[in-house]
Amino acid sequence: MISSPVTPLPANSDAGWPLRSGEMAGLIRAHAWEQTSLGSVAGWPQSLRTVVDLILGCPMPMVLLCGPTLVQIYNDEYRLLMGSKHPDGLGQTTQECWPEVWHINEPLYRSVFSGEAFTFEDSLYPLNRYGDVEDAWFTLSYSSVRDEAETISGVLVAVFETTAKVQNEKARQTAEKGMKEAQDRLRTEQMRLAELFEQAPAFMAVLHGPDHTFERTNPLYQELVGREVLGKSVREAIPEAEAQGFLALLDGVYRTGDTFSAHSQPIDIVRSSGRPRERRYLDFVYQAIREPDGAISGIMVLGVDVTQRKQAEDALRTTEKLVAVGRLAASIAHEINNPLEAVTNLHFLARSSTNLEEVHSYLAAAEQELWRASSISTQTLQFHKQSTNPTFVTCDELIGSALSIYQGRLKNSHIRVEKRKRCTRPVLLISVFWFGPASEVNFGPPGSS
C-alpha cells in the first residue's frame, strides 16, 4: 500500500470522484476499495487521485499498478484489451489478474520500483483472455509513479496491442518466403528445362505469335537449318519452307490448336549459303502452346532428322527388289530352258525316225513346247511393260495366267489342278511374284493335286 501523508478531505467530498463520465469512472466510484490494500478512496493521497484522473482521460490504453501489491486501476481503452478478465480485474493485483505472464512482468516491476523505465515494441505475451492462452503482441512502456514524498508508489503501464500488425507482418514474411522459395524452384526448374532443351536428342524450336517468330532453338535445330533464325519469322528465316507447305501447316495449328505430326516428311532446305538445296526427311510434331487462359501464343516444334534411316530403308527396299527380280529371272530362265531342251530332243528324234507318223507327232510335241516357251516370254515382257500402279484383278485371272506358263510341266508330271472359285469380286493388286506352281512341279509327287 502507498505510504504517504494524506490530507483529510471534507466529509463526503469523495462521494462523486472521479468526476468523469465513462464505464471505468463509474466502476471506480462503485468499487469497494476498502477491501483492497489501497483502502477507502477517502484515504487516497492526491498524487494517486491525480494519476487516476490522468489515465481516465487518456485515449491510449493505460493501467496503474498501485502499491507494493500492484493493485490495478485502468481506463476504458485498457478495458478493451482485457477480454473476460474485465471487470473483475479492477482492484485485483496484477499477479492475480495475469498469472500467465507474471514470470515476464515481475522482474520488470522490481526494476521499475528501483527507478528504471522500459519500452518494448511488438513484445510477445501469451495471454489467457478468452479461456485459452493465445499469443498476443504489444508495444508497452513501463514507468514509475511517485507520491507526495517522491517515493515510488506504483507502476504506470501504457500499452498498445499490435497483434494484428505482427500477424499480418508474419503472414507477409511467410508469403514472401514462400514466393521466394517458389521463384527459386521455378528458376531451378527453368534452368533444368533449358538444359534438357539444349541437350535433347531431337531438334526443338519455340515459335511465338501468328508470324511464327523464332523465340528459342536448340543446337540440333540450328544444325538442321544451318543459319541464324532467332528473332526472325519462319517466312523470313527459312523462305524455302513456305512453298513446300510448312508455313500453311503452322498457320493451321496456330488457328485451330490441333496438333500436326508427320513421318519421313521430305523438305528441300538450303543448309548453308551458296549451296543448293538439300533434301532431308523429318519426323516432327507441331504442338500449340497455350497460355493460362487457353489462348494460343505460339507453337512448339519437335522432331528428328531421319534422312539416314530413310536412305537405309530405300537401299534395303531396292536390295529386296533386286533379290526378288533375280529369283524371278532364274525361275523364268528355268521354265524357258525346259521346253527348249524338249524341243531339242524332239528335233533329234524326228531327224532319226523314218516313220512319217512318228515324225509328225514329234513335231507336234515340239510345237507345243515352243508355244509354251513363247507364252512364258510374252508374259514376262508384259510383266516388264505393265504399270506399277495398283490394279484391280480377279483371283481367277491372276491364277489362270500363272498356270498357263506351267501347263506343260503340270501335264508331264501328272499333276491335276483344281480351282474352286469362292469370290469373283476384283481385288487390288499392288505387286505379285509367283513361285507356287514351280515349287509344286519341282517337288510335288507325280499324280498329286
C-alpha positions as a Markdown table, in Angstrom:
| # | Residue | x | y | z |
|---|---|---|---|---|
| 1 | Met | 0.0 | 0.0 | 0.0 |
| 2 | Ile | 1.2 | 3.5 | -0.8 |
| 3 | Ser | 2.6 | 5.1 | 2.4 |
| 4 | Ser | 2.5 | 8.8 | 2.3 |
| 5 | Pro | 0.9 | 11.7 | 4.3 |
| 6 | Val | -2.8 | 12.1 | 3.4 |
| 7 | Thr | -4.6 | 15.4 | 3.6 |
| 8 | Pro | -8.0 | 14.8 | 5.1 |
| 9 | Leu | -10.9 | 15.8 | 2.8 |
| 10 | Pro | -14.1 | 17.4 | 3.8 |
| 11 | Ala | -16.8 | 14.9 | 4.6 |
| 12 | Asn | -18.4 | 13.2 | 1.6 |
| 13 | Ser | -16.1 | 15.2 | -0.8 |
| 14 | Asp | -15.0 | 11.9 | -2.4 |
| 15 | Ala | -18.5 | 10.6 | -3.0 |
| 16 | Gly | -18.6 | 11.8 | -6.6 |
| 17 | Trp | -15.0 | 11.2 | -7.5 |
| 18 | Pro | -13.7 | 10.6 | -10.1 |
| 19 | Leu | -15.6 | 13.4 | -11.7 |
| 20 | Arg | -15.6 | 11.9 | -15.2 |
| 21 | Ser | -18.0 | 10.0 | -17.4 |
| 22 | Gly | -17.4 | 6.6 | -18.9 |
| 23 | Glu | -17.7 | 3.0 | -17.7 |
| 24 | Met | -14.4 | 2.9 | -15.8 |
| 25 | Ala | -15.1 | 6.1 | -13.9 |
| 26 | Gly | -18.4 | 4.6 | -12.7 |
| 27 | Leu | -16.8 | 1.3 | -11.8 |
| 28 | Ile | -14.0 | 3.1 | -9.8 |
| 29 | Arg | -16.7 | 5.1 | -7.9 |
| 30 | Ala | -18.7 | 2.0 | -7.1 |
| 31 | His | -15.7 | -0.3 | -6.2 |
| 32 | Ala | -15.2 | -1.5 | -2.6 |
| 33 | Trp | -11.7 | -0.2 | -2.4 |
| 34 | Glu | -11.6 | -0.7 | 1.4 |
| 35 | Gln | -11.4 | -4.4 | 0.7 |
| 36 | Thr | -8.1 | -3.9 | -1.2 |
| 37 | Ser | -4.7 | -2.9 | 0.1 |
| 38 | Leu | -5.4 | 0.7 | -1.1 |
| 39 | Gly | -8.1 | 1.2 | 1.4 |
| 40 | Ser | -11.1 | 3.6 | 1.1 |
| 41 | Val | -10.9 | 6.3 | -1.5 |
| 42 | Ala | -11.2 | 8.8 | 1.3 |
| 43 | Gly | -7.7 | 7.9 | 2.4 |
| 44 | Trp | -6.1 | 8.1 | -1.1 |
| 45 | Pro | -3.4 | 10.8 | -1.4 |
| 46 | Gln | -3.8 | 13.5 | -4.0 |
| 47 | Ser | -0.9 | 12.1 | -6.1 |
| 48 | Leu | -2.9 | 8.8 | -6.6 |
| 49 | Arg | -6.1 | 10.7 | -7.5 |
| 50 | Thr | -4.2 | 12.8 | -10.0 |
| 51 | Val | -2.7 | 9.8 | -11.8 |
| 52 | Val | -6.1 | 8.1 | -11.9 |
| 53 | Asp | -7.7 | 11.2 | -13.4 |
| 54 | Leu | -4.8 | 11.3 | -15.9 |
| 55 | Ile | -5.3 | 7.7 | -17.2 |
| 56 | Leu | -9.1 | 8.0 | -17.3 |
| 57 | Gly | -8.7 | 11.0 | -19.6 |
| 58 | Cys | -6.1 | 9.3 | -21.9 |
| 59 | Pro | -7.2 | 7.9 | -25.2 |
| 60 | Met | -4.4 | 5.3 | -25.1 |
| 61 | Pro | -4.8 | 2.0 | -23.0 |
| 62 | Met | -3.2 | 2.6 | -19.6 |
| 63 | Val | -3.1 | 0.7 | -16.3 |
| 64 | Leu | -1.9 | 2.0 | -12.9 |
| 65 | Leu | -0.4 | -0.7 | -10.7 |
| 66 | Cys | -0.6 | 0.8 | -7.1 |
| 67 | Gly | 1.5 | 0.0 | -4.1 |
| 68 | Pro | 3.8 | -2.9 | -3.3 |
| 69 | Thr | 1.0 | -5.4 | -4.3 |
| 70 | Leu | 0.4 | -3.7 | -7.6 |
| 71 | Val | -3.4 | -3.3 | -7.4 |
| 72 | Gln | -4.9 | -2.5 | -10.9 |
| 73 | Ile | -6.7 | 0.7 | -11.9 |
| 74 | Tyr | -7.2 | 1.1 | -15.6 |
| 75 | Asn | -9.1 | 3.2 | -18.2 |
| 76 | Asp | -11.8 | 2.4 | -20.7 |
| 77 | Glu | -9.3 | 1.7 | -23.6 |
| 78 | Tyr | -7.3 | -0.8 | -21.4 |
| 79 | Arg | -10.6 | -2.5 | -20.5 |
| 80 | Leu | -11.0 | -3.5 | -24.2 |
| 81 | Leu | -7.7 | -5.4 | -24.0 |
| 82 | Met | -8.7 | -7.5 | -21.0 |
| 83 | Gly | -11.2 | -9.8 | -22.6 |
| 84 | Ser | -13.0 | -11.9 | -20.0 |
| 85 | Lys | -10.8 | -10.6 | -17.2 |
| 86 | His | -12.9 | -7.4 | -17.1 |
| 87 | Pro | -14.5 | -6.2 | -14.8 |
| 88 | Asp | -13.0 | -8.5 | -12.2 |
| 89 | Gly | -9.6 | -7.2 | -12.9 |
| 90 | Leu | -10.4 | -3.8 | -11.4 |
| 91 | Gly | -8.9 | -3.7 | -7.9 |
| 92 | Gln | -7.1 | -7.1 | -8.4 |
| 93 | Thr | -3.4 | -7.4 | -8.0 |
| 94 | Thr | -1.7 | -7.8 | -11.4 |
| 95 | Gln | -0.4 | -11.2 | -10.3 |
| 96 | Glu | -3.9 | -12.4 | -9.6 |
| 97 | Cys | -5.2 | -11.0 | -12.9 |
| 98 | Trp | -2.4 | -12.0 | -15.2 |
| 99 | Pro | -0.7 | -15.1 | -13.7 |
| 100 | Glu | 0.2 | -16.4 | -17.1 |
| 101 | Val | 2.7 | -13.6 | -17.7 |
| 102 | Trp | 3.8 | -12.9 | -14.1 |
| 103 | His | 7.2 | -14.6 | -14.8 |
| 104 | Ile | 7.7 | -11.9 | -17.6 |
| 105 | Asn | 6.4 | -8.9 | -15.7 |
| 106 | Glu | 7.7 | -9.5 | -12.1 |
| 107 | Pro | 11.4 | -8.7 | -12.9 |
| 108 | Leu | 10.3 | -5.6 | -14.8 |
| 109 | Tyr | 8.2 | -4.3 | -11.9 |
| 110 | Arg | 11.0 | -4.8 | -9.5 |
| 111 | Ser | 13.3 | -2.8 | -11.8 |
| 112 | Val | 10.8 | 0.0 | -12.2 |
| 113 | Phe | 10.4 | 0.2 | -8.4 |
| 114 | Ser | 14.2 | 0.7 | -8.4 |
| 115 | Gly | 13.8 | 3.8 | -10.7 |
| 116 | Glu | 14.2 | 2.2 | -14.2 |
| 117 | Ala | 11.9 | 2.7 | -17.1 |
| 118 | Phe | 11.3 | 0.4 | -20.1 |
| 119 | Thr | 9.8 | 0.5 | -23.6 |
| 120 | Phe | 9.2 | -2.6 | -25.7 |
| 121 | Glu | 7.9 | -2.8 | -29.3 |
| 122 | Asp | 5.8 | -5.7 | -30.5 |
| 123 | Ser | 6.6 | -7.7 | -27.5 |
| 124 | Leu | 5.1 | -11.2 | -27.2 |
| 125 | Tyr | 2.8 | -12.0 | -24.3 |
| 126 | Pro | 0.9 | -15.3 | -24.1 |
| 127 | Leu | -2.4 | -14.2 | -22.5 |
| 128 | Asn | -5.5 | -16.1 | -21.4 |
| 129 | Arg | -8.1 | -13.5 | -22.2 |
| 130 | Tyr | -10.9 | -15.7 | -23.6 |
| 131 | Gly | -10.5 | -19.1 | -21.9 |
| 132 | Asp | -7.3 | -20.3 | -23.8 |
| 133 | Val | -3.8 | -19.0 | -23.8 |
| 134 | Glu | -3.1 | -17.2 | -27.1 |
| 135 | Asp | -0.1 | -15.3 | -28.3 |
| 136 | Ala | -0.6 | -11.5 | -28.3 |
| 137 | Trp | 1.8 | -8.7 | -29.1 |
| 138 | Phe | 2.0 | -5.3 | -27.6 |
| 139 | Thr | 4.1 | -2.1 | -27.6 |
| 140 | Leu | 4.5 | -1.1 | -24.0 |
| 141 | Ser | 6.2 | 1.4 | -21.7 |
| 142 | Tyr | 6.8 | 0.9 | -18.0 |
| 143 | Ser | 7.5 | 4.0 | -15.8 |
| 144 | Ser | 7.4 | 4.7 | -12.1 |
| 145 | Val | 4.8 | 6.8 | -10.2 |
| 146 | Arg | 5.8 | 8.8 | -7.2 |
| 147 | Asp | 3.8 | 10.0 | -4.2 |
| 148 | Glu | 4.0 | 13.4 | -2.4 |
| 149 | Ala | 7.1 | 12.3 | -0.7 |
| 150 | Glu | 8.8 | 11.5 | -4.1 |
| 151 | Thr | 8.7 | 7.8 | -3.1 |
| 152 | Ile | 8.0 | 5.3 | -5.9 |
| 153 | Ser | 4.5 | 4.1 | -5.1 |
| 154 | Gly | 3.4 | 2.3 | -8.3 |
| 155 | Val | 4.0 | 1.5 | -12.0 |
| 156 | Leu | 2.2 | 3.2 | -14.9 |
| 157 | Val | 2.0 | 1.0 | -18.0 |
| 158 | Ala | 0.9 | 2.5 | -21.3 |
| 159 | Val | 0.1 | -0.3 | -23.8 |
| 160 | Phe | -1.0 | -0.6 | -27.4 |
| 161 | Glu | -1.9 | -4.0 | -28.8 |
| 162 | Thr | -0.1 | -4.8 | -32.1 |
| 163 | Thr | -1.2 | -8.4 | -32.6 |
| 164 | Ala | -2.9 | -7.8 | -35.9 |
| 165 | Lys | 0.1 | -5.9 | -37.2 |
| 166 | Val | 2.6 | -8.5 | -36.1 |
| 167 | Gln | 0.4 | -11.4 | -37.5 |
| 168 | Asn | 0.0 | -9.5 | -40.8 |
| 169 | Glu | 3.7 | -8.9 | -41.0 |
| 170 | Lys | 4.4 | -12.6 | -40.2 |
| 171 | Ala | 1.9 | -13.6 | -42.8 |
| 172 | Arg | 3.5 | -11.2 | -45.3 |
| 173 | Gln | 7.0 | -12.6 | -44.5 |
| 174 | Thr | 5.7 | -16.2 | -44.8 |
| 175 | Ala | 4.1 | -15.3 | -48.1 |
| 176 | Glu | 7.3 | -13.6 | -49.3 |
| 177 | Lys | 9.4 | -16.6 | -48.1 |
| 178 | Gly | 7.0 | -19.0 | -49.9 |
| 179 | Met | 7.1 | -16.8 | -53.0 |
| 180 | Lys | 10.9 | -16.6 | -52.9 |
| 181 | Glu | 11.1 | -20.4 | -52.5 |
| 182 | Ala | 8.6 | -20.9 | -55.3 |
| 183 | Gln | 10.6 | -18.5 | -57.5 |
| 184 | Asp | 13.8 | -20.3 | -56.6 |
| 185 | Arg | 12.2 | -23.6 | -57.5 |
| 186 | Leu | 10.8 | -22.1 | -60.7 |
| 187 | Arg | 14.2 | -20.7 | -61.6 |
| 188 | Thr | 15.8 | -24.1 | -60.9 |
| 189 | Glu | 13.2 | -25.8 | -63.0 |
| 190 | Gln | 13.6 | -23.4 | -65.8 |
| 191 | Met | 17.3 | -23.9 | -65.8 |
| 192 | Arg | 16.8 | -27.6 | -65.8 |
| 193 | Leu | 14.3 | -27.4 | -68.6 |
| 194 | Ala | 16.7 | -25.1 | -70.5 |
| 195 | Glu | 19.4 | -27.7 | -70.1 |
| 196 | Leu | 17.1 | -30.5 | -71.3 |
| 197 | Phe | 16.1 | -28.3 | -74.2 |
| 198 | Glu | 19.7 | -27.8 | -75.2 |
| 199 | Gln | 20.7 | -31.4 | -74.7 |
| 200 | Ala | 17.6 | -33.0 | -76.2 |
| 201 | Pro | 18.3 | -35.8 | -78.8 |
| 202 | Ala | 15.8 | -34.2 | -81.1 |
| 203 | Phe | 15.6 | -30.8 | -82.8 |
| 204 | Met | 13.4 | -28.3 | -81.0 |
| 205 | Ala | 12.2 | -24.8 | -81.6 |
| 206 | Val | 9.7 | -22.4 | -79.9 |
| 207 | Leu | 7.8 | -20.1 | -82.3 |
| 208 | His | 5.9 | -17.1 | -80.9 |
| 209 | Gly | 2.9 | -15.3 | -82.3 |
| 210 | Pro | 0.9 | -15.6 | -85.6 |
| 211 | Asp | 4.0 | -14.8 | -87.6 |
| 212 | His | 5.8 | -17.8 | -86.0 |
| 213 | Thr | 8.8 | -15.9 | -84.8 |
| 214 | Phe | 11.7 | -18.0 | -83.6 |
| 215 | Glu | 11.9 | -17.5 | -79.8 |
| 216 | Arg | 14.3 | -20.4 | -79.0 |
| 217 | Thr | 16.1 | -23.2 | -80.8 |
| 218 | Asn | 18.4 | -25.9 | -79.7 |
| 219 | Pro | 21.7 | -27.0 | -81.3 |
| 220 | Leu | 20.1 | -29.8 | -83.4 |
| 221 | Tyr | 17.6 | -27.4 | -84.9 |
| 222 | Gln | 20.4 | -24.9 | -85.7 |
| 223 | Glu | 22.4 | -27.8 | -87.3 |
| 224 | Leu | 19.3 | -28.8 | -89.4 |
| 225 | Val | 18.6 | -25.3 | -90.8 |
| 226 | Gly | 22.3 | -24.2 | -90.9 |
| 227 | Arg | 21.6 | -20.5 | -90.2 |
| 228 | Glu | 20.8 | -17.9 | -87.5 |
| 229 | Val | 17.0 | -17.8 | -87.1 |
| 230 | Leu | 16.3 | -16.3 | -83.6 |
| 231 | Gly | 14.1 | -13.2 | -83.7 |
| 232 | Lys | 13.0 | -13.9 | -87.3 |
| 233 | Ser | 9.8 | -15.3 | -88.6 |
| 234 | Val | 9.7 | -18.6 | -90.4 |
| 235 | Arg | 8.9 | -16.9 | -93.7 |
| 236 | Glu | 12.0 | -14.6 | -93.2 |
| 237 | Ala | 14.4 | -17.1 | -91.8 |
| 238 | Ile | 13.5 | -20.2 | -94.0 |
| 239 | Pro | 11.8 | -18.8 | -97.1 |
| 240 | Glu | 12.0 | -22.1 | -99.0 |
| 241 | Ala | 9.7 | -23.7 | -96.4 |
| 242 | Glu | 6.7 | -21.7 | -97.4 |
| 243 | Ala | 6.5 | -23.1 | -101.0 |
| 244 | Gln | 6.7 | -26.6 | -99.5 |
| 245 | Gly | 3.6 | -26.1 | -97.4 |
| 246 | Phe | 5.2 | -25.9 | -93.9 |
| 247 | Leu | 4.0 | -22.3 | -93.3 |
| 248 | Ala | 0.4 | -23.3 | -94.1 |
| 249 | Leu | 0.7 | -26.2 | -91.6 |
| 250 | Leu | 2.0 | -23.8 | -88.9 |
| 251 | Asp | -0.9 | -21.4 | -89.6 |
| 252 | Gly | -3.4 | -24.3 | -89.2 |
| 253 | Val | -2.0 | -25.4 | -85.9 |
| 254 | Tyr | -1.9 | -21.8 | -84.6 |
| 255 | Arg | -5.5 | -21.2 | -85.8 |
| 256 | Thr | -7.1 | -24.4 | -84.6 |
| 257 | Gly | -4.9 | -25.6 | -81.8 |
| 258 | Asp | -4.8 | -29.1 | -83.3 |
| 259 | Thr | -1.5 | -31.0 | -83.2 |
| 260 | Phe | 0.1 | -31.9 | -86.5 |
| 261 | Ser | 2.6 | -34.8 | -86.9 |
| 262 | Ala | 4.4 | -36.2 | -89.9 |
| 263 | His | 6.7 | -39.1 | -90.6 |
| 264 | Ser | 9.5 | -39.2 | -93.2 |
| 265 | Gln | 8.3 | -35.8 | -94.4 |
| 266 | Pro | 10.7 | -34.6 | -97.2 |
| 267 | Ile | 12.0 | -31.0 | -97.1 |
| 268 | Asp | 14.4 | -29.3 | -99.5 |
| 269 | Ile | 16.4 | -26.9 | -97.5 |
| 270 | Val | 19.4 | -24.6 | -98.0 |
| 271 | Arg | 21.6 | -25.6 | -95.1 |
| 272 | Ser | 24.5 | -23.2 | -95.9 |
| 273 | Ser | 24.8 | -20.1 | -98.0 |
| 274 | Gly | 25.8 | -20.6 | -101.6 |
| 275 | Arg | 24.9 | -24.2 | -101.7 |
| 276 | Pro | 22.0 | -25.9 | -103.5 |
| 277 | Arg | 19.0 | -27.2 | -101.6 |
| 278 | Glu | 19.5 | -30.5 | -99.8 |
| 279 | Arg | 16.7 | -33.0 | -99.3 |
| 280 | Arg | 16.2 | -34.1 | -95.7 |
| 281 | Tyr | 13.5 | -36.4 | -94.3 |
| 282 | Leu | 11.9 | -35.5 | -90.9 |
| 283 | Asp | 9.7 | -37.0 | -88.3 |
| 284 | Phe | 8.2 | -34.0 | -86.5 |
| 285 | Val | 5.3 | -32.6 | -84.4 |
| 286 | Tyr | 3.8 | -29.1 | -84.3 |
| 287 | Gln | 2.2 | -28.6 | -80.9 |
| 288 | Ala | 0.2 | -25.4 | -79.9 |
| 289 | Ile | 1.5 | -23.5 | -76.9 |
| 290 | Arg | -1.4 | -22.2 | -74.7 |
| 291 | Glu | -1.4 | -19.5 | -72.1 |
| 292 | Pro | -3.2 | -20.0 | -68.7 |
| 293 | Asp | -6.4 | -18.5 | -70.2 |
| 294 | Gly | -6.3 | -21.0 | -73.0 |
| 295 | Ala | -5.2 | -18.6 | -75.7 |
| 296 | Ile | -2.7 | -19.9 | -78.2 |
| 297 | Ser | 0.5 | -17.9 | -78.1 |
| 298 | Gly | 2.9 | -20.0 | -80.1 |
| 299 | Ile | 4.0 | -23.4 | -81.4 |
| 300 | Met | 6.5 | -26.0 | -80.2 |
| 301 | Val | 8.4 | -27.7 | -82.9 |
| 302 | Leu | 9.8 | -31.1 | -82.0 |
| 303 | Gly | 11.3 | -33.7 | -84.4 |
| 304 | Val | 14.1 | -36.0 | -85.6 |
| 305 | Asp | 16.1 | -35.9 | -88.8 |
| 306 | Val | 15.5 | -39.4 | -90.2 |
| 307 | Thr | 17.3 | -38.9 | -93.5 |
| 308 | Gln | 19.8 | -41.7 | -92.9 |
| 309 | Arg | 17.1 | -44.1 | -91.8 |
| 310 | Lys | 15.1 | -43.2 | -94.9 |
| 311 | Gln | 18.1 | -43.8 | -97.1 |
| 312 | Ala | 18.8 | -47.1 | -95.4 |
| 313 | Glu | 15.2 | -48.2 | -95.8 |
| 314 | Asp | 15.3 | -47.2 | -99.5 |
| 315 | Ala | 18.5 | -49.1 | -100.0 |
| 316 | Leu | 17.1 | -52.2 | -98.3 |
| 317 | Arg | 13.9 | -52.0 | -100.4 |
| 318 | Thr | 16.0 | -51.8 | -103.6 |
| 319 | Thr | 18.1 | -54.8 | -102.5 |
| 320 | Glu | 15.0 | -56.8 | -101.7 |
| 321 | Lys | 13.5 | -55.9 | -105.1 |
| 322 | Leu | 16.8 | -57.0 | -106.8 |
| 323 | Val | 16.8 | -60.3 | -105.0 |
| 324 | Ala | 13.1 | -60.9 | -105.9 |
| 325 | Val | 13.8 | -60.0 | -109.6 |
| 326 | Gly | 16.8 | -62.3 | -109.6 |
| 327 | Arg | 14.7 | -65.2 | -108.2 |
| 328 | Leu | 12.0 | -64.4 | -110.8 |
| 329 | Ala | 14.6 | -64.3 | -113.6 |
| 330 | Ala | 16.1 | -67.6 | -112.5 |
| 331 | Ser | 12.6 | -69.2 | -112.4 |
| 332 | Ile | 11.7 | -67.8 | -115.8 |
| 333 | Ala | 15.0 | -69.0 | -117.3 |
| 334 | His | 14.4 | -72.4 | -115.8 |
| 335 | Glu | 10.9 | -72.5 | -117.3 |
| 336 | Ile | 12.1 | -71.5 | -120.7 |
| 337 | Asn | 15.0 | -73.9 | -120.7 |
| 338 | Asn | 12.8 | -76.9 | -120.1 |
| 339 | Pro | 10.7 | -76.6 | -123.2 |
| 340 | Leu | 13.8 | -75.7 | -125.3 |
| 341 | Glu | 15.5 | -78.9 | -124.1 |
| 342 | Ala | 12.4 | -80.8 | -125.0 |
| 343 | Val | 12.3 | -79.2 | -128.5 |
| 344 | Thr | 16.0 | -80.2 | -129.0 |
| 345 | Asn | 15.3 | -83.8 | -128.0 |
| 346 | Leu | 12.1 | -83.9 | -130.2 |
| 347 | His | 14.0 | -82.5 | -133.1 |
| 348 | Phe | 16.7 | -85.2 | -132.7 |
| 349 | Leu | 14.1 | -87.9 | -132.6 |
| 350 | Ala | 12.3 | -86.5 | -135.6 |
| 351 | Arg | 15.5 | -86.5 | -137.6 |
| 352 | Ser | 16.4 | -90.0 | -136.5 |
| 353 | Ser | 13.0 | -91.5 | -137.3 |
| 354 | Thr | 12.0 | -92.9 | -140.7 |
| 355 | Asn | 8.4 | -93.2 | -139.7 |
| 356 | Leu | 6.5 | -90.3 | -141.0 |
| 357 | Glu | 3.7 | -90.6 | -138.5 |
| 358 | Glu | 6.2 | -90.5 | -135.6 |
| 359 | Val | 7.9 | -87.5 | -137.2 |
| 360 | His | 4.6 | -85.7 | -137.2 |
| 361 | Ser | 4.0 | -86.5 | -133.5 |
| 362 | Tyr | 7.4 | -85.3 | -132.6 |
| 363 | Leu | 7.0 | -82.1 | -134.5 |
| 364 | Ala | 3.6 | -81.5 | -132.9 |
| 365 | Ala | 5.0 | -82.0 | -129.4 |
| 366 | Ala | 7.9 | -79.7 | -130.3 |
| 367 | Glu | 5.4 | -77.1 | -131.5 |
| 368 | Gln | 3.6 | -77.4 | -128.1 |
| 369 | Glu | 6.8 | -76.8 | -126.2 |
| 370 | Leu | 7.7 | -73.8 | -128.4 |
| 371 | Trp | 4.2 | -72.4 | -127.7 |
| 372 | Arg | 4.9 | -72.8 | -124.0 |
| 373 | Ala | 8.2 | -71.0 | -124.3 |
| 374 | Ser | 6.6 | -68.2 | -126.3 |
| 375 | Ser | 3.9 | -67.9 | -123.7 |
| 376 | Ile | 6.4 | -67.5 | -120.9 |
| 377 | Ser | 8.4 | -64.9 | -122.9 |
| 378 | Thr | 5.2 | -63.0 | -123.8 |
| 379 | Gln | 4.0 | -62.9 | -120.1 |
| 380 | Thr | 7.5 | -61.9 | -119.0 |
| 381 | Leu | 7.5 | -59.0 | -121.5 |
| 382 | Gln | 4.0 | -58.0 | -120.3 |
| 383 | Phe | 5.2 | -58.0 | -116.7 |
| 384 | His | 8.1 | -55.8 | -117.6 |
| 385 | Lys | 5.9 | -53.3 | -119.5 |
| 386 | Gln | 2.9 | -53.2 | -117.2 |
| 387 | Ser | 2.2 | -50.2 | -115.0 |
| 388 | Thr | 3.5 | -50.2 | -111.4 |
| 389 | Asn | 0.3 | -48.6 | -110.3 |
| 390 | Pro | -2.2 | -50.7 | -108.2 |
| 391 | Thr | -4.6 | -52.6 | -110.5 |
| 392 | Phe | -7.9 | -54.4 | -109.8 |
| 393 | Val | -7.8 | -58.1 | -110.9 |
| 394 | Thr | -9.8 | -61.2 | -110.0 |
| 395 | Cys | -8.2 | -64.2 | -108.5 |
| 396 | Asp | -9.3 | -66.4 | -111.4 |
| 397 | Glu | -7.5 | -64.1 | -113.9 |
| 398 | Leu | -4.3 | -64.0 | -111.7 |
| 399 | Ile | -4.1 | -67.7 | -111.1 |
| 400 | Gly | -5.1 | -68.6 | -114.6 |
| 401 | Ser | -2.4 | -66.5 | -116.2 |
| 402 | Ala | 0.2 | -68.2 | -114.0 |
| 403 | Leu | -1.0 | -71.7 | -114.6 |
| 404 | Ser | -0.8 | -71.3 | -118.3 |
| 405 | Ile | 3.0 | -71.0 | -118.0 |
| 406 | Tyr | 3.3 | -74.3 | -116.2 |
| 407 | Gln | 0.6 | -76.2 | -118.1 |
| 408 | Gly | 3.1 | -78.5 | -119.9 |
| 409 | Arg | 5.1 | -79.4 | -116.8 |
| 410 | Leu | 1.9 | -80.0 | -114.8 |
| 411 | Lys | 0.7 | -82.3 | -117.5 |
| 412 | Asn | 4.0 | -84.2 | -117.9 |
| 413 | Ser | 4.2 | -84.5 | -114.1 |
| 414 | His | 0.7 | -85.9 | -114.0 |
| 415 | Ile | -0.4 | -83.1 | -111.6 |
| 416 | Arg | -4.1 | -82.2 | -111.6 |
| 417 | Val | -5.1 | -78.6 | -110.8 |
| 418 | Glu | -8.5 | -78.0 | -109.3 |
| 419 | Lys | -9.8 | -74.4 | -109.0 |
| 420 | Arg | -12.7 | -73.6 | -106.5 |
| 421 | Lys | -14.0 | -70.1 | -107.1 |
| 422 | Arg | -15.3 | -68.6 | -103.9 |
| 423 | Cys | -15.3 | -65.0 | -104.8 |
| 424 | Thr | -15.4 | -63.1 | -108.2 |
| 425 | Arg | -15.0 | -59.6 | -106.7 |
| 426 | Pro | -11.8 | -57.9 | -108.0 |
| 427 | Val | -9.0 | -57.3 | -105.5 |
| 428 | Leu | -6.4 | -54.5 | -105.5 |
| 429 | Leu | -3.1 | -55.9 | -106.9 |
| 430 | Ile | 0.0 | -54.0 | -106.0 |
| 431 | Ser | 2.8 | -56.5 | -106.7 |
| 432 | Val | 3.0 | -60.3 | -107.1 |
| 433 | Phe | 5.9 | -62.6 | -107.6 |
| 434 | Trp | 4.7 | -66.1 | -108.4 |
| 435 | Phe | 6.6 | -69.2 | -107.3 |
| 436 | Gly | 3.8 | -71.6 | -106.2 |
| 437 | Pro | 3.3 | -73.8 | -109.3 |
| 438 | Ala | 7.1 | -74.0 | -109.9 |
| 439 | Ser | 7.7 | -75.3 | -106.4 |
| 440 | Glu | 4.9 | -77.8 | -106.7 |
| 441 | Val | 6.1 | -79.1 | -110.1 |
| 442 | Asn | 9.7 | -79.4 | -108.9 |
| 443 | Phe | 9.0 | -81.1 | -105.5 |
| 444 | Gly | 5.4 | -82.4 | -105.7 |
| 445 | Pro | 5.0 | -86.2 | -106.2 |
| 446 | Pro | 3.6 | -87.4 | -109.5 |
| 447 | Gly | -0.2 | -87.7 | -109.6 |
| 448 | Ser | -0.6 | -85.1 | -106.8 |
| 449 | Ser | -3.2 | -82.3 | -106.7 |
